Amino acid sequence: MYSTQPTIDVILKGQLGAFQLNINFQTPMQGVTALFGPSGCGKTSVLRSIAGLQRIPGVIKVGDALWQDSANFLPPHKRPIGYVFQEASLFQHMSVRKNLNYGLKRAKLPQLSIQFDEVVELLGLSRLVDRHPEHLSGGERQRVSIGRALLSQPRLLLMDEPLSALDRMAKDEILPYFEALHSQLDIPIIFVSHDITEVERLADYLVTLKEGQVISTGPLNQALTDPDLPFGRHRDSAAVLPATVLRKEEDGIAILDVLGTEILVIGPTLEVGQKVRVRIAAHDVSLTKEHPGHSSILNLLPVRIVGIEPVGTAEVNVRLALVQQNGFDFIARISKRSLNALHLQTGETVIAQIKGVSFLTTK
Amino acid sequence: MLTPDLWQPIRLTLELAGLTTVLLLIIGTPIAWWLARSTSLLKEVVATVVALPLVLPPTVLGFYLLIILGPDGLGGMFGGLVGVRTFAFTFEGLVFGSVLYSMPFVVQPIRNSFEAIGNRPLEVAATLRASPLNRFITVALPMAKPGFLTGAVLGFAHTVGEFGVILMIGGNIPGKTKVLSVAIYDFVETLQWQKAHILSAGMLVFAFLVILSVSLLARRSGQRTF
């Protein structure tokens, strides 16, 4: 599906401290790609290498531009990237406005595709531009640093755990701006994270790293429901799918279109046409062989059992795919006892009762 | 009250210290930058050479400078090009000696300031399309401002207080090499105590103000220099 579209190709091979980095992945040059993995797995080094801040032998290609191979190495200031560091790292000797303009002034483009006013509006910076960085809160600083990176007119935005230095409140304050970035600007983003909730909320595409190796590359939900990856075995594992609000009803129920299927959620704050993500937690899905008739459960879906894997000693993951619906994959976490009582088999068609569907959005 | 024999050494001292400070800021900045950024082993050697005047008796430095500046040394060699036999016992020779003698006092604070900036702001500037030279000018220099202020004040003050080296390579020529510290020595030797008092008290106040201002600078920028 991505083969005809431009891609970002990263191959890196080298010694990095105690372990061997051996990275090879390709990701679409659109949407948000998360580099996910535990601390110390090499994900930040990969991001720094894409930026040219670190030099590990390998090949880096972004669209049709070659940034690094065995003979070439484009220095960081010649790569059209925006880089958001973990700490905002604003220039302390400049006002917010000067910080924002630093990259803008140096963007050697005949025409700016991202304007100052646009960024100020998008990131809610109008109150801040004439202040000094030391008088900003952590969340405000990080917003300025994102704006500064955007104004350098990047073709690729790189973000190194941009939320991890912030506390819960600052995170909640800044996340809507990230989502706005995602939906309003057409710049591919690669961000590094070790927090699965961030990834569920922001990523379209997931590259999973472990000890310097790529263990999976693919669309978000494919990774979340992959039996060979650890995500599905987590206590609070979930499937995450893109959705659009179709209708709203008087009683506060919103009807969402999820890959062509209608899903009902309690969503009095949603607006028709809004794009959201739905999150179906494995623990909230139960299975029944026959249609239960009247039920308090809002969403009953015919599904095919794709696979069954044990989780711990008493539970199993039943991997499900919506009947005649490609890509709508999710997991039911049920007890071994129920599995045996229902005689569930791979390939069988059953009814999935989804007790709660939450949607990930902040607006 | 300030007769010419008092005023002349003061003026000469200020000229010498001012010129030395300007030269040191020009020469010392690239040295400090290299010392702050390089990972080479050679940098320890260079740092040691720069710091030597801190430990050496001024007479030792003065002795070697005398040889270098003299007719048989580099001074004679280069002096020949401009029609001078020697740079010893000249104002130019004093400037040369003062630059070496005060170098650690200028280089060290600037180096500390460069090191305190760390890598991050420069990396940020690089990702915002700033070339290496541009990063140095727009990020490193302004961020190291406290180091430059401290270095300039200390370099100036240390040159003002120089005595041993001056005596060795400059002698005591009024208007040419007779700076404040030498003048005071001279007044004491010739029992002109009142003139010695005036200059000495002035120096005392000057030294106090210098150290106080450096401390205040350090306090404002949150960096330690002493």
Interface residues (C-beta under 8 A of the other chain):
Chain A: A51 G52 L53 P75 P76 H77 K78 I81 G82 Y83 F85 E87 S89 F91 Q92 H93 Y102 G103 R106 A107 K108 R148 A149 S152
Chain B: R120 P121 E123 V124 A125 A126 T127 L128 R129 A130 S131 P132 N134 R135 T138 V139 P142 M143 K145
